[in-house]
Amino acid sequence: MKIKCILMIIAFAFALVSCENENSTQIPRPIKKLIKEQRKGCLESVLKYNYQGQTVYYFDSSCPDFYETIYDENGNIVCQMGGISGNGDNKCPCFFDDATLVEEIWRR
């Protein structure tokens, strides 16, 4: 009986580890790096979108007057919204009209 309990605990631990690794591999390495760099600041959440035929990541800031930045899978800036003027860089003024939300990948 004791051996069965130990084996069940070991199997459960392996299941947890494999699920965690599976989910984390779906996030591109440059995006993981950006999250790690920004999570101690104003980063509130990261949302994955489909936008103009590519996968992009929306980094939502909780600080007033900070840009909310959209990155491609390689960590390159696609555009920025918000900021002091509220207009960002005007590179994607209709982002929320044209983008399709896929999932939230990170939250504070």
Secondary structure, 3 states (H helix, E strand, C coil): CHHHHHHHHHHHHHHHHHHHHHHHCCCCHHHHHHHHHHCCCCEEEEEEEEECCEEEEEEEECCCCCEEEEEECCCCEEEEEECCCEECCCCCCCHHHHCEEEEEEEEC
